[in-house]
Amino acid sequence: MNQRKREYFDRQVQYVLSKLPDSVTQLLEEIPLHVEDYPSKSVMRSKKIKYIDDLCGYFSGIPIGEQLHAQPKTPTTITIFRYGIFSLAFDADGVFSKKELRRQIRITILHELGHYHGMSESEIRKIGYG
């Protein structure tokens, strides 16, 4: 991804973060939010992802409800992926939408925070963030 697109995406992330409720942004101060172009090969293998734009986000760590009973092997982080999210910002005719990009960024961040709170994929889908 070229630097211009990367910077554009990152500005949209900042915009989305500025519109989230204070309780969510405070939580994100405790959990690092990383933005990367695409998932690593090891993440793709572990999630059985074939294409780099098939994954929008990834939660790494131990959900909050399990932290008392386990020692984390890796730090708790949320990573969102530019390629995956950008791919969802285009409609069926290939027209890009900034509004849709922002919506997908928001959905992805909230989706991964759901995993941090111990929610499964199906539970997250039920509340509209799948």
DOZAMI-95751 format. One line per 2 residues: number of its first residue (from 0); for each residue x, y, z of N, C-alpha, C. Coordinates in steps of 0.001 Angstrom, whole numbers, plus 500000, padded with zeros to 6 digits. Example, Ala and Ser with C-alpha at 12.3 -4.5 7.8 and 13.67 -1.06 7.14 Angstrom:
0	513190 494310 507800 512300 495500 507800 513200 496700 507800 | 512850 497750 507080 513670 498940 507140 512900 500030 507870
// end
This chain:
0	500863 498824 500000 500000 500000 500000 500903 501230 500000 | 500534 502198 499188 501383 503380 499128 501159 504280 500346
2	502125 505144 500579 502117 505999 501778 500891 506907 501823 | 500470 507412 500693 499312 508318 500648 498044 507614 501126
4	497817 506394 500642 496638 505630 501079 496742 505276 502558 | 497935 504930 502988 498164 504585 504391 497821 505773 505293
6	498302 506941 504919 498033 508150 505710 496548 508512 505685 | 495911 508346 504533 494470 508606 504428 493698 507687 505381
8	494022 506408 505329 493357 505431 506194 493559 505801 507657 | 494779 506120 508021 495087 506443 509412 494345 507693 509887
10	494161 508663 508998 493347 509838 509359 491907 509432 509613 | 491406 508478 508841 490032 508017 509045 489903 507252 510371
12	490940 506500 510728 490947 505817 512032 490867 506867 513137 | 491663 507912 513040 491640 508964 514052 490263 509626 514130
14	489644 509847 512998 488298 510417 512973 487311 509488 513695 | 487353 508212 513357 486451 507231 513981 486680 507191 515487
16	487929 507152 515898 488243 507119 517330 487710 508361 518036 | 487759 509502 517379 487270 510743 517999 485757 510737 518181
18	485055 509887 517440 483592 509817 517523 483089 508689 518427 | 483992 507850 518920 483588 506759 519812 483280 507309 521199
20	482403 506633 521936 482123 507069 523307 483389 507058 524167 | 483425 507937 525163 484586 508031 526049 484946 506693 526689
22	483940 505897 527037 484222 504610 527673 485011 503690 526749 | 484750 503768 525456 485480 502939 524491 486895 503480 524307
24	487041 504777 524161 488385 505331 523975 489247 505134 525218 | 488637 505165 526389 489400 504885 527612 489884 503446 527619
26	489052 502532 527156 489441 501128 527071 490597 500954 526084 | 490547 501691 524986 491612 501595 523990 492927 502195 524491
28	492870 502988 525541 494104 503475 526142 494806 502354 526905 | 494047 501347 527332 494608 500206 528055 495035 499083 527115
30	494405 498999 525953 494695 497951 524977 495273 498622 523740 | 496505 498332 523406 497080 498965 522218 496299 498620 520954
32	496053 499625 520141 495414 499460 518841 496489 499660 517782 | 496762 498607 517037 497757 498660 515967 497029 498721 514632
34	497619 499422 513700 497093 499483 512335 498194 498988 511418 | 497889 497926 510669 498861 497346 509748 498210 497198 508378
36	499025 497052 507359 498471 496894 506018 497688 495589 505880 | 498260 494499 506366 497626 493185 506232 498180 492262 507316
38	497494 491141 507553 497947 490223 508610 499243 489509 508226 | 499977 489117 509257 501201 488345 509042 500834 486950 508520
40	501821 486268 507984 501582 484903 507488 501134 483983 508613 | 501689 484165 509803 501301 483289 510913 499851 483543 511332
42	499407 484798 511328 498002 485102 511638 497110 484526 510551 | 497505 484658 509297 496705 484112 508199 496569 482595 508334
44	497664 481937 508694 497596 480478 508882 496684 480127 510051 | 496848 480833 511172 496063 480494 512364 494573 480753 512165
46	494230 481749 511354 492823 482083 511093 492305 481445 509807 | 493181 480655 509150 492836 480004 507878 492357 481011 506833
48	493117 482098 506720 492821 483173 505786 493678 482962 504538 | 493049 483012 503371 493758 482773 502123 494306 484056 501496
50	493550 485139 501581 493936 486389 500926 494154 487481 501971 | 495100 488385 501702 495460 489399 502698 494326 490374 502989
52	493366 490495 502082 492264 491426 502342 491020 490729 502893 | 491164 489477 503302 490032 488741 503887 489888 488952 505392
54	490831 489622 506020 490774 489828 507462 490864 491322 507750 | 489920 491809 508561 489881 493241 508889 490526 493541 510236
56	490472 492598 511159 491016 492855 512475 491390 491571 513179 | 492157 491730 514257 492638 490568 515001 492853 490958 516458
58	492267 490170 517345 492475 490346 518782 493515 489334 519219 | 494525 489797 519912 495559 488925 520435 495623 489104 521948
60	495608 488003 522655 495697 488070 524110 494623 487220 524749 | 494424 487459 526012 493442 486696 526793 492261 487611 527091
62	491032 487140 526802 489854 487961 527117 489834 488364 528583 | 489261 489509 528843 489270 490104 530180 488731 489155 531257
64	487720 488378 530956 487129 487472 531939 487995 486286 532293 | 488998 486004 531478 489881 484865 531714 491244 485282 532266
66	491479 486565 532404 492809 487039 532778 493210 486669 534197 | 492276 486506 535092 492613 486126 536459 493130 484698 536544
68	492727 483875 535576 493050 482455 535632 494221 482053 534739 | 494733 482981 533965 495803 482623 533036 496820 483756 532934
70	498022 483380 532716 499079 484360 532477 499213 484539 530968 | 499075 485764 530481 499176 485963 529036 500566 485644 528502
72	500593 484906 527386 501864 484604 526727 502252 485741 525794 | 501257 486434 525302 501497 487584 524444 500703 488761 524992
74	501145 489957 524704 500389 491112 525190 499013 491191 524528 | 498084 491771 525233 496757 491985 524690 496813 493162 523725
76	496424 492904 522473 496418 493955 521465 495245 493760 520523 | 494881 494841 519880 493924 494801 518783 494650 495359 517572
78	494568 494618 516481 495179 495063 515235 494097 495141 514173 | 494068 496256 513446 493164 496346 512310 494013 496427 511048
80	493456 495906 509941 494214 495763 508703 493626 496634 507591 | 494474 497481 507060 494050 498441 506037 493469 497749 504803
82	494150 496733 504267 493675 496097 503037 492277 495506 503221 | 492063 494793 504297 490759 494170 504527 489646 495191 504661
84	489908 496241 505412 488879 497256 505636 488661 498083 504377 | 489733 498454 503689 489582 499192 502431 488720 498402 501442
86	488919 497091 501385 488180 496280 500407 486670 496331 500648 | 486260 496593 501873 484832 496660 502193 484239 498047 501945
88	485088 499005 501614 484621 500374 501401 484235 500639 499946 | 484271 499616 499122 483874 499731 497724 482557 498984 497517
90	481644 499582 496763 480388 498905 496486 480564 497921 495325 | 479478 497287 494917 479527 496265 493864 480009 496827 492530
92	479856 498125 492323 480308 498766 491085 481738 499284 491185 | 482390 499061 492318 483767 499504 492499 483910 500950 492921
94	482824 501539 493423 482849 502934 493849 483204 502989 495332 | 484226 503788 495637 484713 503933 497007 483820 504895 497793
96	483628 504589 499096 482840 505446 499981 483616 505702 501277 | 483921 506979 501527 484590 507335 502775 483695 506995 503966
98	482403 507218 503822 481465 506906 504897 481502 505417 505230 | 481545 504579 504195 481605 503136 504416 482942 502730 505020
100	484019 503379 504597 485330 503093 505186 485290 503371 506684 | 484771 504519 507057 484678 504857 508478 483790 503874 509225
102	482696 503478 508611 481788 502509 509242 482504 501181 509471 | 483261 500732 508481 483973 499453 508604 485102 499530 509627
104	485769 500660 509725 486784 500841 510767 486133 500725 512140 | 485016 501421 512319 484295 501394 513600 483846 499976 513938
106	483234 499315 512970 482764 497941 513187 483925 497042 513586 | 485046 497169 512900 486197 496295 513175 486746 496526 514575
108	486886 497777 514971 487391 498072 516316 486437 497513 517367 | 485154 497744 517201 484179 497254 518181 484095 495728 518171
110	484246 495132 517001 484260 493675 516884 485410 493091 517711 | 486588 493639 517547 487757 493123 518278 487646 493400 519781
112	487047 494520 520151 486796 494771 521580 485806 493751 522134 | 484889 493295 521301 483976 492221 521715 484752 490962 522078
114	485751 490624 521273 486599 489461 521587 487352 489690 522896 | 487810 490899 523128 488493 491222 524384 487567 490960 525572
116	486287 491202 525380 485310 490962 526434 484789 489530 526450 | 485411 488652 525668 485091 487233 525716 483955 486802 524806
118	483517 487655 523924 482410 487308 523040 482900 486456 521869 | 482059 485514 521460 482369 484664 520306 481965 485390 519021
120	482373 484828 517894 481989 485400 516594 480468 485487 516462 | 479774 484426 516839 478306 484441 516693 477656 485479 517613
122	478170 485646 518819 477645 486664 519717 477874 488073 519170 | 479037 488276 518587 479354 489587 518018 478457 489856 516804
124	478230 488839 515975 477335 488999 514820 475921 489354 515256 | 475461 488744 516336 474096 488997 516828 473878 490453 517202
126	474911 491128 517654 474748 492531 518038 475117 493479 516889 | 475390 492918 515706 475589 493734 514523 477007 494124 514203
128	477984 493463 514807 479370 493815 514545 480153 492637 513943 | 479495 491838 513153 480135 490675 512542 480389 490874 511140
// end
